[in-house]
Amino acid sequence: VRARVMQVERKPEVSYADIGGIDEQIDEVRETVEMPLTSPGMFDAVGIEPPAGVLLYGPPGTGKTMLAKAVANQTDATFIKMAGSELVHKFIGEGAKLVRDLFELARQHEPAVIFIDEIDAIASKRTDSKTSGDAEVQRTMMQLLSEMDGFDERGQISIIAATNRFDMLDRAILRPGRFDRLIEVPKPGVEGRERIFQIHTRSMNVADDVDFAKLAETTEDASGADVKAICTEAGMFAIRDDRTEVYMADFEAAWEKIQQEEAEENEDVS
Ligand code: ATP
């Protein structure tokens, strides 16, 4: 069970330079997660506690997972990811145990970064108790809080959680000693998008007519993940056309296609 829910990666490849448009958030993550791992003595000397856990919140595909991986890379740590939704939906009755296993695994692999994606799945406001799994969800969250509370000798483990639904969170998890540092990770602005285009085309054979500044202008509202998808799709257009060079028109067509697909998906949902 553990293997299917937890993803363990020894020093992930992602670095801060791979993340575009959220420089402020990178600085904040470095200060709150990286510093306690690399210079714990500083916090002792000054006499303050580093944050217990950091919560990244914002729309999907904005780089939250990348940020957590980049910290692990920078601190030479093992990255251990668990998705809140998988925890409670797939393995009823196992949630609390899996949380214990997660922290045990992290202790074995110190230094480690624990990343809990979709934390809202185990830490939502208890507005509806219709769902039968509710007590189970509750137990899973209590176990997480108790692991964090008992973390005085935290050593070389940091805890990062992420959510797309900040408003749904149970405020109990935001108390001091828990996820007491909040970092909003928004969609990129126009300059951020340009930077993300540059990052994701680093190894692409891009033609001279490609204008990233202009693409950044036209792809309003695109997330980092959307920009990446545009680049890959643009490459596919070139391949279908039997070309090895990717033109501006390919990027434009890719954006059209991705917008269309997203519109269709939204129709399916409603
Ligand atoms: P989710 O909430 O859906 O889990 P997330 O915020 O964790 O999303 P990531 O998994 O970090 O998003 O991003 C998905 C992919 O999109 C990344 O692997 C990367 O290729 C691309 N991406 C997203 N944001 C950025 C960014 N700011 N800079 C560069 N690439 C990005």
Residues whose N, C-alpha, C, O or C-beta is under 5 A from the ligand:
A	BS01	ATP	D18 I19 G20 P59 P60 G61 T62 G63 K64 T65 M66 I196 G224 A225 K228
